[in-house]
């Protein structure tokens, strides 16, 4: 076993895990940080079995809310895609069924000489790129996924966002540079979703958002905040996001936005008391911040099921910070849960227009399309979301729901396992077998949310047990419970009186959504 982070070569690839760098023939390969972490873990222990629990500990800490099976399958599939490897005929990564993975390639430790370069050090950066753009005081909103050293090919604006800032320069100059960077990223994101979206975000909107002066005067605090937003954008690594948010708050004690982010992370993990305490810190620093009101609505919606209070908070947030996409996104979800699909779609579409690079918002708009009876459009949005941020695990639930609405159990299974079904296989039977395996794992782990267990029982047609676990989820006020009204796995329960009673208790729509 080599020291973690050692630079190594295997075949045509070079991996420098310490610097989050993977190259093929000297050219940087685009691979998300979570997938690089997994690859580094496997390579560091080449020839050894790395168990699923070891992967879980490395990629998803215990307090991270995530569908582990989907997250792991998505991550390993991403690694194999970049390496050109196959699960059926592996050259580099071997699957040990029900146990874990083993790196089987030949690994060579390389010296400290500079990494080999191809024709371009940037995988896809145009020749006229000026170099790098720092993470600087910029607008507050969901982080652009490309903010982790990703570059984009093709004509037009491009930017590589690095975790460095200039040591000097006027605050206004920093703001102008930040505006240009965000504008470029947003324009590229709009282009990437052009196949679906009927609208366009004006180029000037990004610069206008970037010019708002609600940020910190300390660049290092903004760096930490920006890193946190990258982790937060996938909803799969709130633990790391919280660490960075706290660092930003430490570097600038007057900076309110990190406390908003901490509150949001606690909300996603179902910690209402901690979320409210963090939000109180933000409000003490900036009581009229739109983001504060949006996060209060987020808590009220998911952890208190106070639908009226949540609507009031979102309305205030959209008035105070009309460009804050998350306020429109969460307000849209609120309308969706209450059955007002037309308002939900309008709000979520506006959120996507404000932040077209957000995979989370695109995925939520896909739920609205499903509620409108448009699974094809939902499928397109889920695919766009996956291209934007492959590691965004919540997208898999929506993608599977879209395929289920289209009557494609083979594709539902592929979403969950990351593998194409075998020719001639009984996809429906295989999907049921997958659900039974998932259920056995869920019952063996008390940390699995009751709502997940209920959904699996419902998918298997066990109504009584599905309703029992759904009642547990309602009693515990679990974060994902409101999505019950959207998830087709619960369709078999919708005509049951106990189901309607539970949804009425929560205050969720149980009838046909109204457009």
N, C-alpha and C positions, 0 to 999 in steps of 0.2 A: 504493500500500500504506500503510495507516494504522499508527501505532505500536501494537504489541500491547497489548490491554487497553483500547483506546479504547471508550467507550460509544457504541453505534450503535443505529439503528432501521431495521428492514426490515418493511414492511407493518404489521401489528398488533403486532409483536414489538419488544422492546428487550433488548439484550444488553450486559451489563457483565461481560466475561470476567474482568477482574482480580478482581472480587468474587464470581465464580462465581454469577452471577445472570441468569436469563432470565425475562422477563415477557411476558405477552400481555394487552393492554388493561389494564396496570397490575397484573395478578395474577401472582404468582410461579408459574412452571411447574416441575414436578418433573422434573428431568433429572439423571441421575447425573454425577458430576464428569468421568469419562472422555469421555462423550458431549458435555458442555459444552466440554471441551478441543478436541474435533474440530470442533464448531460454530464456536468462536472462531477456530480455524486457518483454516477455510474463509471465514468472514466477513472476517477481517483481509486476506485475499487475494482478495476478491470479483472475479470476472471472470477469475482466473488458474487454471490447472490446478495442483491440489495432488496430487502423485504419491502412489502407494501407499507408496513408500519413505519419503517425507516424513511421511506419517501414522504409519507404523511408528516412525520415530525420535521423533515427538512423544508417542505414546501408549504404546509398548512399547520400552523400551531394549533393547540387544542382549543383556543378561544376564537378560532376563525370559522365563521358560518359558511359551509361550502358543501356541495354535493361531491363527496370525495371520489366516488367511482367515475363520475363524468369528468371531474377536473383532472384526475390522473390519466384517464383514457385520452382526453383531449391533449394533454401535455405530452404524453409519450408519442402520440400520433404526429404532433408538431415536430418533435425531435426527429422522428423517422423520416418525415417528409423532407426536412432540410438535408438530412444525411443521405437521402436516396435509398433508405433501407426498407425492408419488408418484414412484417410480422410473420408471414407464412414461410419465407425463406430468408431468415436474418443473416446478415453479414457482420453486423456490429452489435445490435441489441437483441438479446434473446429473452423471450417471455417464459418464465417458469410458472405454469398455470397455478393460480390461487396462492402463489407465494410472493412473486416479485419479478425482478429483471436482473439480467447479467450482461455486462459488456464483454463481448467475445472477440473484439478486434485486437490487433497487435498495437500496443501503445509504446511510443518511444519518447523518453524525456528529452527535450531540446534545451540548448543553452540559453543564456540571457541575451543573445544577439537580437536585434530588432526583428519583429515578425516579418516574414516574407511578404512583399507587396506585389500585387498584380499591377495592371495598367493604372488602376485607380485605388487609392486607399479607401474611398467611400464606395460602398457596394453599388450605388446607383445615383450618385450625386453628379449633376451636370458639371461640365468643365468650367463654366463661368461662375460657379458657386464661390462666394467670397470667403468661405471657410466655415465659421461657426457662429451661432447666435447664442448668447448667454441666456440662462433662465433669470429674468429680471422682473421687477415689479410690473405686473400685467393684470388683465382682468381676472376677476374671480369667477370661476365656473368649472365644470368638469374638465379635467386635464386632457389635453390632446394626446392620444395614445402614442403618437410619434415622438414624444418627449424623452425617449430613452435611446437616443443615438440612432434613430431610424431615419433613413433618407428616402426620397421618392424620385423615381425616374420620370423623364418626360419633360416637355417644354413647360414654361411657366414658372411661377415662384416656387422656391424650395427652401427648406431650412433644416439644419441639423441642430438640435437643441442640446447643449452640453451643460454639465453641472459645474460651470465656472462663471465668474463674473469679473469684469475689469476692475482693477484696483482704484481707479479714479474716473472722473467724468461727471458731468452735471446730472442731476436727477431728471431734468427734462430730456436730456439726450438718451438716458437709459429708457425713459418711457417711450420715446419715438422708436428706438430699436425694438423694444418689446412689442409695440404695436405692429411693426412690420412683420415680426416673427409670427405672431398670432394670426395676422391677416393671411400670411402665406399658408400656414397650416390649415386654416379654415377653408381657404379657397381650394386647396388640394383635397380636403375632405369632401367638400361639395362635389368636386369632380368625381370622386370615387363612388358617390351615391347617385350619380346623375341618371343611371339606368332606371332608378325607381322614382326619385323625388320629383314632383311636379313643380316645386318652387326652387328658388335660388336665394342664397343669403347674399345680400349686397356686399361688394368688396369693402365699402366704406364702413359697414357695420362693425367689422372686426377691429378696425383702427379706432372707431369711436369708443368701443368697449375698452380697448387697451388704454385709452387716454384718461380714463376715470382715475381720480386721485384718492383712492381709498386704501392704499397699500401701505407697506412698511417702508421706512427710510433706510432700513438695514438690509443690504443685499443678501447677506448670509442667512437672514431669517426668511427672506423670500425663496432662497434656494431650497431650504428645508421644507417650506410649505409646498413648493412646486413638486418636489419629490413625493411628498405625501399624496398630492393630487393624482400623480401617476399611479401609485398603488391603489388609491381609492377608486380610480376609474374602472377597475375590473371587479370590484366588490369581493375579490378573492383573497386579499391580503390586508385586512383591516389592522392586523397587529403591527405590521411594518408601517402602515400609514399613520397609525397612532404614535409610534415612536418618532416619526419625522414631524408630525404636528406638534408634539411636545417639545421637540428641539427648537422649532420655529418660535414657539411661545417663550421658551427660555431665552432665546437670543434677543427677542424684543417683547418684554413683558406687557407692552401696551398694544400689541398686535392681536386684534380680536378674532380674525378669521381662523387661525389654528384651533381655537376653542370650538368654533362652529364645526370644523372638520372632526374633532374628537367626539363631539356630541353625535354627529352622523354615524360614526363608526360604532359607538355604543348602541345606537338605535338599531343598526343592522344586526348586531349581535344580541339584541333583545334585552339590553341592560338599561331599563328606564330610569332608575335612580341616578346612575352615573351620567346618562345622557342629559338629564335635566340639570345636574350639577355643572357639567361642562358648558351647557348653553347659558347658564347663569353667569359664568365667568365671561363669556363672550358679550352678553348683554350689559354687564357692568362696564365693559370697555367701550362698547358702541351700541347703545340702546336702540338707535334708529336704523340699524343695518338691516337691509332687506333679507340678507342671508340668515340672520338670527330668526326672523319671523318664519322663513321657509322651513328651517330646521325644527322650530317649535311645531309647525304643522306636520312635519314628518313624524315627530314623536307622537303627537296626538292621533295621527292616522293609524300608525302601525302598532303602537304600544299601549294606547288608551282607548282606541276605537271611538274617539270623540270626533265624529264626522262633522258636526256643526262647528266645533272649535277649530278643527283642521282647515275647513273652508275659510273661516275668518282669517286664520294665520296666512294661508296662501294668498288670499286676496290682498292683504296688507303687503306681503312680500312682492307680489307682482307689481304693486303700485310703487313701492320704494325702490325696487331693483328690477325694472321691466326687462333688462337684458339677461337676468340670471336664469339660465335654462332650467336648472333643477327645480325652481319654484313652479314653472309651467309644467314640468314633467310630473312632479308629485301631485299638483292640482289635477292633472289629467288622470292619473291613477285613481285619485279620490273619486272623480266623476265615473270612472269605469267600474269601480267597486260598487257604487251606488246605482248603477244601471243606466246612467245618462251617457250613452255611447257617443252621441253627436258632439256634446261638449268635450268629452274625453279626447276624441279624435282631434278636434280643433286645437285643444291645449297641447297635446303631445306633438302634433305636426308643427306647431309654433316652436316648441322646445327643440325639435330637430333642426328647424331653420336657424335657431340661435346657436346651436352647437352641433353641427352636422358630423363632427368627428367623434361623438359620444356613442359608443356601442350600446351602453345601458339604455340611453333614451331611445335609440332606434329599436331596440328589443321591446321596450314598453309600448312603442307605437305599433309594433307587430301584434301585441296583445289586443290593442284596440281594433286592428284589422280583423283579427279572429272573431272578436265580439260583433263585428259588422257582417260576419259571414263571408269573409274574403280571405280564405286560407292561402291562396296563391300569392296575394300581395303580402301577407304575413310572412310567408316563406322567403320571399325576396328580401324583406327587411331583415329577417334573421340571418340570412346569408351575408348581407352587407355588414351587419353587426359582427359576425364572426370574422370577416375579412379585416374589419377595423381593429378588433381586439380579440384574437382567438382564445385568450385565457379567461374571458368573461363568462364564468360558469353558468350564471343565471340564463344566459342566452340559450343554452342547451335545452332547458325546460320548455321554452317557447318554441324552439325549432322542432322538438319532438311533438309538441301539441299541434303544430301546423301540419306535420306529416300525418298525425293521427286523424285530424279532421279530413285529410285527403284520402284516408283509407289505405295508408301505406305502412303496414307493420314492419316491413323490411327496412324502410328508411328510419323508422322510430328506433329500431334495434341498432342500426348503424350509428345514429346520433349518440346513443348511450354507450356503445362499446368501442366506437372509433374504428370498427372493422366492417368491411362489406360482407353481406350474407353469402353463404356458399350457394352455388348454382343448384337449383332443385330443392332447396331447403324449405321447410314449412315455416315461413317467417312468423306467422301468428303463434304457432306453438313454441318457437324459439324465444319469442318476446315474452310469453308467459313464463317460460323457464327462467329467463333473465330476471323477471320481476320476483319470482320465488327465491332466487339466489340473493337478490337485493334485500328482500324481506327478512330472510334468515340472518343476514348481516346486521340489519337494522335492529332486530329484536335482541341480538347479542350485545349491542352497544347502547347503553342507556343514554348516551349523549346525543343520539340521533333524535331529531325533533319528532314529536308525536304526529305532526301533520304529514311528514314524509311517510311514516308507517301507515297512516290512514290512506294516503294516496295509493300505496302499493297494494293494500288490501282491496281497495276499490277497483284497481286495475285488474285484480285477480277475481273479481266478482264476489268477494266475501263481504256482503253488505253489513252484517251485524258487527264484525270486527272493525270494518272501516268506520262505521258510525261511532263505535266505542272510542277509537283513537282520535277521531275528529273531536269528540267531546273533550278528551284530554287536552287537545291542542287549544280549544276554545277556553277551557278553564285556565290554562297556562298563558293565555294571550300570546301565542307564538307569532313571530314576525310574519311568516308566510301564510297564515290563516286566511287573510282577505283574498288571496289568489285562488281560493277554493272555487269562487264563482266563475273563474275563467278557465281552469284546468279541465280538459276533457276527460281526464282519468276519473273525475268525480261524476261524470254524466249518469252513471247507473244509479246514483243516489238521489238525483234531483227530484224525483217524484215521491220520495219517502217523507212522511210527515216529520220524523225525527230530524232529518236533514234540514227541512224548512224551519223547524223550531230553532235549531242551532244557528242558522244563518240570520234568523230574526233576532236572536239574542245578541249577535254581533252587530246587527244593523246593516247587513249586506243584502244586495238584490238577490231575489230568488226566482223572479219571473223572467219573462222575455225582456232583454234589454231594449230600451227605447232610443230611437235615433232622432 
